[in-house]
Amino acid sequence: QIFIILAVCRAISVPFSYVNQPRVIAEVIGGILLGPTALGRWKWFATNIFPPAQLGPLNILANVGLIFFLLLMGLELDLGIVQKRAKISLSISLTGIIGTFALSIGVSRFFYLNIPGLDEKGYTNFMLFIGVAMSVTALPVLARILTERKLLHTPVGVTVISAAAVDDATGWTFLALVVSLISTASNATIVYIIICALAFAAFQFLVMRRVFLWLYIRLTNFHHGNTNRGGGAHTLSEPMVVLAFVWTLISAFFTQAIGIHAIFGAFLTGLILPRENGFAIKLTERLEEVVSVLLLPLYFTYSGLKTNIGSLNTGLSWGCVFLVLSTVCVGKIGGCTMAARLVGKHPWREALTVGCLMNTKGLVELIILNIGLTAGILNTQSFAIMVLLAISTTLMTTPLVTWLYPPSAYLKKMEPSEKDFQKDREQLENPLDYDARFVLCLPNIRYVRKFAFSKILPLHSDFDRMR
């Protein structure tokens, strides 16, 4: 099963990469093709390759990958960016969320009345869940789109990343509340779950954050003192990595036990792990390949295996697809565009680009939908509709951004002024008249004595001998 999943996903991702589409779309489409929509209709294939009764181990492995992916999301979320642009970020994020959530009330009512089998958990829970699912923005997919389009350090990129970070944190918080409401019918139990969740979050930030920082300093110093290669402060200590992984699993277990979901504990752990000396970056680099190449495709393909596009066999079903897609685009793009224009003071072209980027759903949406399907809020038909929403909004993002915000629209703003250009030219022609700062990397501490009190420029021969 794993071999077939990885092979199919890789084959589909190749043509998608040529049109700058994220790999998660290929993974979901691969799952849809392997599921009841296409190959799953072949009885031999469904019985011998992906029999429903034997998908349990695949589901467990996929959920382990999901837990560590949420750890990565927490590690990659830079709260400092949000703090620096708090006003603009909050305005764009909350306007998009509130606008989309308000419009989703009508959509959820229409779904509830016209799609059979949605009354198991009640209309209120269904409405809240659909509102959260329609309002989120996929930060990881968004970051990759910005990087590929070279927009990450433009005014649009900085605004979108900070707003999406707020959007992400808000969406996970709302989802935790909705899941707690769904998991129990008792008001007292709901209050207990919320209190436990808040207490655990406070414990993570106030206690475990300091514990991990203290452990990181001690273990890094120990590792640095026992290595002859130098640079120990910038390498990962194996005990620190093990402790981070163990605490991730403990946190996931605790949040699952109190009635929320395992992913929230993992996400909180990612937020509180140390950022000093690039620890979060190093841990992300070590973990990302295993999660993104092996484990995460299993999760999204498993989502595709549960998606039956064939269940959308009426005009009403496809009408629901276009209804939810148009509603999300109006609420999210419209709300974020107006906030970026009025609060962020972006020109209309940039503001509309911000709105289109904030409409990216991708893998965060799929995670939420799987939680809803497992909890019994969604049935097969509504799940297929929402999966098509996630795929469509993500597919349209790159073409829209390319059309709205081509390189010619932002490269001109990034060109240096004539004064800076002239200064750089003079510095190149007369380098001795200017102070220069640089970093010199030495293979070992014993080389420092040769350079400590020397002028750098006359030592070309020494450099050559050392090389």
Beta strands, then each sheet from edge to edge (+ up, - down):
end
